[in-house]
């Protein structure tokens, strides 16, 4: 696969990611939920951009995270270009393109959303608002896909979680997160083919 085709794939995924996030931001308020199926909901939340809502402490934690991601994207672009030059397998190139798209998709939220949207708490946000909720590099990442496949109480005899309410699968994520997960999954499943 050529570098241009891989970049095109990444751009398509980024566009789908951003369209879905902008739609959610401009049609839902934080916490609003629509049930698609019993096991699948659109549930709007925002986070500072780390997996599972983890945050870096301090005033500069978010800025450090965003700058690290931008540097990482440079490394991923280099890896993609190098893999194409070395005629890496199509699976490897697609995987890297998906990881790149996911990283860029979430960086866009972090860099720009704080200055182009107003707050989503108890109201639907406005795109290009004159009262933005944040500053450059301090935007929140929009998540919306929620698959609570099973909810219930686990038996008391089960270590750690026994006797507690449990939801499987309780993560809420977005298209960019899916792209990263699929890319990493391809690298794991086909590791012997992609890493000769």
LINSULRA-V641235 format. One record per helix or strand. SS is the DSSP state (~ for helix, > for strand). FROM is the first residue (numbers start at 1). TO is the last residue. If there is no record, write none. Layout:
BEGIN
ss->SS from->FROM to->TO
ss->SS from->FROM to->TO
END
This chain:
BEGIN
ss->~ from->3 to->27
ss->> from->33 to->37
ss->> from->40 to->47
ss->~ from->51 to->53
ss->~ from->61 to->85
ss->~ from->90 to->116
ss->> from->117 to->117
ss->> from->127 to->127
ss->> from->141 to->146
ss->> from->150 to->153
ss->> from->165 to->168
ss->> from->172 to->173
ss->~ from->175 to->189
ss->~ from->191 to->194
END
